Amino acid sequence: MKSLAIALALLSAVALAVGTQLQNGAVDRQRRATLIETSHLTFKQLMSLLRRPQWVSGAAISAIALVLQFTALTLAPLILVQPIGASALVLVAIINAKVTKTKLNQASITAIALCTLGLGAFVLMAHEVAVEPEIDDQALITILSIALSLIAIFWSVLLRGATRYKPLTFIIGAGVLYGFVATLTKVVVKRLFSQGGFGRIINLEFELVTDGLTILALLSMLAAAFLGGWFVQNAYTSGPPDLVIAGLTVIDPLIAVSIGVILLNEAMNASLMVMLGFIASGAVAVVGVYLLSKVHPELNKPV
């Protein structure tokens, strides 16, 4: 099952790379047409993207990527599946360089390599130690408390207006929110199908606390996905797609993996050396994203 999950996660990364490039191109055209002096999208302008076939195609392909990713999550632990998405970073960097005729400088290549190597090392270690214990009510309450607090914080960003914030804000926000989307999806699927929740609902044996928490997790997942989508589109507007994908494929899995290790106990079999390896490889990947946000050549191109 782990091998199949890895294969699905890799296919998801390819679809994500293609979908990201298409959406970024459509959002960039929207910005140039109507947002010459700004670097964000209002809700109305976001809705107008639905009339752009390129954006719709990119969104559809990105949706396929999510389906593949969520399927992989049903087959293997979070700490194994989520980091594999980093391979999309390399694909997006190559595609975007060709599309925009922007040559990647050495610093950008180094930053991408750090992202990919850091998360690649993480996956190799996770493959050996990852397990899937049951998700109890107390763990879910803790996850939901954090998720709902973050949703409230990022909702305030939306209400205050995107012009107040830099591109990295949207990238971090999208990565954090999508990290919780992946986590909550894993939680909901596991509790419904592996822990009997779906059967109880069908048989009208609803357990108020246990199944109520599962439904709240589902609603929180949908809220985080909606808000994360707004952050992603604004990230596309204010930065190149490989910078956006770098944030998503590093911050998203780091959030999900942290929850998997600390709250879901998916690394209970890991030795101290492996845990230190997780920390070191994650730090390398984060440094790569930070460097890419500073040195990417497209960030210095005139609008």
N, C-alpha and C positions, 0 to 999 in steps of 0.2 A: 504493500500500500504506500509506503514512503516513496518508492521509486516512481509510482504513478503520480503521486502528489507533486514531486519535483518536476516531472515532465509537464504536468498541467500548469504549474507555476511559471515554467519557462515559456510556454505558449502564451500565457497571460502577459508576460513581459514583452513579447514581440507585438501582441495586439495593442498593448498600452503605448508602446513606442510609436506605432503608426497613428493611433488615435490622437495621441498628444500632438504630433506634428500637424495633423490636419486641423485640429481645434485651434492650435496656436496661430496657424496661418489665417484662419477665419477671424479670430479675435483681433489680430494685428490689422487686418483690413478694416474691421469695424472701428478700431481706434483711430486709424488714419483718416477715415471718412468723417467721423463725428466727434472725436475726442482729441483733437490736435493739441490742446493745451493741458490735457490731463492724462493720468495713467491709471484710470480705473473705469469700471462699468457700473452704471446704475442698474437697478432691477429691470427697468423698462428696456434699457439697451441690451441687457442680457437676454431678455425675451425676444428681442428683434433678431438675435442670432439664429433663432429657429427658422428664419426665412433663408438662411444661407446653407445651401446643400453641402458645402465642404464641412461646416461645423456639425451639421446633423450626421454626416457620414463618420466624422471623427468621434462624435458622441456614441454612435451605434457600435463602433469598433471598441471604444473604451468600455462600453457596457459588456461586450463579449469578454473583454479582459477581466472584468469584475466577476462574471459568472465562472470563468475558468479558475480565478483565484479563490473564490468562495468554495468551489467544488474541491479544490486542493485542500482547503482548510478543513473540510469534512473528513479527509483521509489521513491527515497528519497534524502534529502539533503546530501551534502558532510559531514557535521559535525556529522551526525548520522551514516552513512555507514562506513566511513574510519576507525574509531577507533576500530570497531568490529574485525578487522583482528588481534588484539593483542592476541586473543584466540589461534592463530596458535603458539604463543611462547610456551605455555604450552605443546602443542602436540609435537612440535619439540624437546623440552628439554627432554621429556620422551622417544621419539623414539631414539634420538641420544645417550642418556645414555645407552639404551639397546644395540644398535648396536655397540657402541665403548667400552662397558663394563667399562664406566667411571662413577663413583658414584658422583652425584652432592653434593658439599659441602654445608654447611648451608648458607654461604654467597651468593652462587649462587641462592639457593632457595629463599632467602630473596629478592635478586635483581629481580628475575622473578616475585615474588609476588607483588613487587612495580610496575613493568611495567603493570601487569594485573589489579591490583586494581585501579591504576591511570586512565587507559583508560576505565575500566569498569564504574567507577564513571562518567567519561566524557560522555559516551554513555547514561547513565540513565538520566543525565541532558539534553542532546541534544534531547532525544526522546520527551521531554515535550515542548521544545521551538523552534525546528528547523522549518524553513519555506523555500520556494523556490521562491524568487522574480525573475523577468526577468533579464537577463544578458545584460546590455547595452554596447554600443561600448566603452565608456570611461573606464568602469571597465575592459573590455577585453584588451584594449590598455595597461593598467597598468600591468595586469597579463602577457601579452606577453613581455613587456619591462623587467620585472624581469626574466621571464623564459629564454629569449634569452641571457640575460647577464650571467645567471648561466650556460647555455649550453656552452657558450664561455669559461667560467672559467674552467668547468670540462673537456672540450675538451683539454684545455692546459695541464691538468693533464695526460690525455691519451698520448699526444704527448711527454711530458717530460719523461714518462716511470714510470711504477708502482713501481719499486724498490726504488724510492725516498720516498715512502709513507708507513705509518703504516696501519694495518688492519682497524682501526677506520676511517681512511680517506675514504676507499672504502665503508664502511657501511654508513657513513654520506652522501657521494656522491650519493649512490644508493637510500637512503631514500628520499633525497631532490628531486632527479630527478623523482622518482616514485610518489612523492607527486604532482609534476606538471603534470605528465602523467595522474593521476586520475583527477586532476582539469581540465586540458584541454579536457579530454574525456567528462567530465560532461558538459563543456561549449559547445563543438561541438555538442553533442547529443541534448542538450536543444535548442540551436540556430537553428539547422536544423529542428527539429521535433516539438518542442513546440512553437517556435517563427517564424515558417513559412519559414525558409531558404531553406529547401529542395523543398517546393512547388514553391518558386520563381525561383529556378534553373531549375526545370522541365518545368516551363512555360516561360522560357527565360526572366524572369523579374529580372535579376541579379542586385543587388544594390552594386555598386563598393566598397564603404567603408564597409558597414555592412557585406556583404557576402565575401568580400576580407579578412576581419579580421577573419572570420570563417575558411576560407581555410588556412590562415597563422597559425591559432591555431592548425589545423589538422596536418600541416607539422611540427610544433614545437613539438607536441605530439609525432609524430613518431621519431623525432630526439632525444628527451629526452628518449624515450623508448629504442632506440638502444644504446645510451650512458649509460643509466642505466643498461642495460644488461651486458655491459663490466665491470662496477663497481661491479655488483653482483657476477660475476664469479671470479673476483679477490678477493672479500670478502670471497667467499667460499674457495679459495686457502689459504688465510692467517688467517683464524679463523674458529672455530667450527660453525655448522649450527644454533644452538640456539642463538649464539651471533649475527650472521647475521640477523636472523629473528627478533631478538629483535630490532635491529636498524631499519629494514624495517617497522615493525609493530608499531613503536613509532614515528620515524622521519617522515615517509611518512604521516601518518594521522595528525601529528602536523602541517606540512606544508600545507596540504590540508585544514585542519580545520581553520588555521589562515587566509588563503585566503577566505574561506567560511564566516568567521565572519567579517573580515575587508573589503574585496572588494566585495563579493557577497551578503553581508547583510543577511545571513541566520539565524543570531541570533538576529534579530531586536526586537524580543519579549522577549528577556532575560532580567531579572532584574539585578541590580548591584550585588546582592548576587550570582546569577547564573554565571555571568561573572567572579567573583572572584573564584567561584568553578571551572570553566573551567581552569583558570590559575593555581590554586593549584593542581588539578588532573593531568594536563599536566606536571607540574614540578615534581611531584612524579614519573611519568612514565619516564621522562628523567633521573632522578637520578638513577632509576633502570637500565637503559641501560648503563649508565656510570659505575655503580658498577659492572655490569656483564662483562664489558670489562676489568675490573681490576682483578676480583677474580675467573673467570671461570677456573675450574681445568684443562680443556683440553689445555688451553693456556700455561700451565706450563709443559706439557708432552713433552718428546723429540721427534723430528721429525723423 
